């Protein structure tokens, strides 16, 4: 199954979480002031917000389209910071 990899960092280090693509209810992507903000809404009602200043909206959309159309197992969002 396709999954999305997220990186959670705290003072004690970083851990990774994989979210199954089939558990996504919606994905909202917004670009503002040179950064990309993503909100993943899960079918469980949980929402995960991420932010990256290193990727443009066009680059993200291109990577997402490739992920959707390919046989890749996971989509890596580790460079995005999880906003709590």
N, C-alpha and C positions, 0 to 999 in steps of 0.2 A: 504494500500500500504506500502511496505517496504521503510524505510527511514534511512538515516545516520545522526546521531546527531553530530554537531560540536560545539565547545565552542570558542567564541571570547572574549578575555579579553583586556581591556584598563585600563587606570588609574582610570576610573570611575566605574569599576566593570566588571562583565562578563555577556554575553548574550549567548543564545543557538540558533542555527539555524538547521532546519531539511531540508535535501536535499532528495527529492524523488528519490528512486533507479532507477526509469524509466527515470529520467533526466540525468543520468550519461552516458557520451559518452565513457569514459575509466577511469581505475584506474591503476596507476603506483606505484608500491611499490619497494623500494630499501633499502638495508641494507648497511650501511657504518660506520665503526668505532664504532660499538656497538649501533647505533641508527637506527631507522626505519624512512624513509622519504616516505610520500605518496603524490601523486599529483592526485587530482580528476579533470577530465576535464568534464565539463557539456555541454549538447547539445546547450546551449545558447552561448557558446564560452568562458564562465567564467572558470577560473582555480583556484583551491584552493590547496595550498601546506601546508602540516602538517609535524611536526617532533616530535618524541618521543624517549627518551633515555631509557625508562622503559620497552620496549617490543622488543623481538627478531622477526626476520622475520618469523621464524617457528611458534611462538605463534600467530602472526598476521594472517598468512595464515590459521592456524587451526581455529581461531575465525571466519574468513571470510567464510570459507567453511561451518562451522556450521550455520552461518547466512543465506547463500544462500540455504542450504538444509532444513532449519527449517521454522516454522511458526512465528518466532520472527518478531515483527513489526519494530524494529529499531536496527541499529548497532551503538554502542556508541564509538565515537572517541574523547570524551571529555578529555581524558588524553593526547591527542596530542595537541601540540601548533600550532596554525594557524600562518604561516609565511606570513608577509605582505611585 
